[in-house]
Amino acid sequence: MRAQRTWKVVGTKHHHSSIEQLQRELAAFNRCIDLLEKAGVNPQDLEVLTTHALTLAEEIDEVRWSNPAKALGWLLENETRTPAARKVSGAG
């Protein structure tokens, strides 16, 4: 049974800190999954961790898109900061 998370989004700073915390948790899950895969752990055991990682990724999306205007700003901000993204879009 998965514990429910409740996020109260109060301003941009809190919004970003919630996403950043979830992203750190997701990165930790991904590191564990990677190490366990290399150690040859039972794939069924890895499936549990993978499911939790996917759930965290969904929560990140939910928090990010809880305010579409902020989410769009985040996307545009990352588009202009990422050289590869500018290259792909033809702007550079």
MORAKA-V545693 format. One record per residue. N is the residue number from 0. PHI is phi in radians with two decimals (999 if undefined). Layout:
n=N phi=PHI
n=N phi=PHI
This chain:
n=0 phi=999
n=1 phi=-1.59
n=2 phi=-1.26
n=3 phi=-1.41
n=4 phi=-1.80
n=5 phi=-2.05
n=6 phi=-2.02
n=7 phi=-1.81
n=8 phi=-1.50
n=9 phi=-2.20
n=10 phi=1.46
n=11 phi=-1.13
n=12 phi=-1.04
n=13 phi=-1.13
n=14 phi=-1.02
n=15 phi=-1.20
n=16 phi=-1.17
n=17 phi=-1.13
n=18 phi=-1.13
n=19 phi=-1.08
n=20 phi=-1.10
n=21 phi=-1.09
n=22 phi=-1.15
n=23 phi=-1.13
n=24 phi=-1.08
n=25 phi=-1.12
n=26 phi=-1.07
n=27 phi=-1.13
n=28 phi=-1.05
n=29 phi=-1.11
n=30 phi=-1.12
n=31 phi=-1.08
n=32 phi=-1.04
n=33 phi=-1.06
n=34 phi=-1.11
n=35 phi=-1.21
n=36 phi=-1.08
n=37 phi=-1.15
n=38 phi=-1.43
n=39 phi=1.34
n=40 phi=-1.20
n=41 phi=-0.91
n=42 phi=-0.99
n=43 phi=-1.16
n=44 phi=-1.20
n=45 phi=-1.15
n=46 phi=-1.06
n=47 phi=-1.11
n=48 phi=-1.11
n=49 phi=-1.10
n=50 phi=-1.10
n=51 phi=-1.13
n=52 phi=-1.11
n=53 phi=-1.14
n=54 phi=-1.10
n=55 phi=-1.10
n=56 phi=-1.07
n=57 phi=-1.14
n=58 phi=-1.13
n=59 phi=-1.04
n=60 phi=-1.08
n=61 phi=-1.08
n=62 phi=-1.16
n=63 phi=-1.07
n=64 phi=-1.62
n=65 phi=-1.16
n=66 phi=-2.29
n=67 phi=-0.97
n=68 phi=-1.14
n=69 phi=-1.16
n=70 phi=-1.10
n=71 phi=-1.11
n=72 phi=-1.05
n=73 phi=-1.08
n=74 phi=-1.08
n=75 phi=-1.15
n=76 phi=-1.08
n=77 phi=-1.22
n=78 phi=-1.11
n=79 phi=-1.39
n=80 phi=-1.55
n=81 phi=-1.68
n=82 phi=-0.99
n=83 phi=-1.11
n=84 phi=-1.15
n=85 phi=-1.15
n=86 phi=-1.09
n=87 phi=-1.11
n=88 phi=-1.36
n=89 phi=1.53
n=90 phi=-1.50
n=91 phi=-2.65
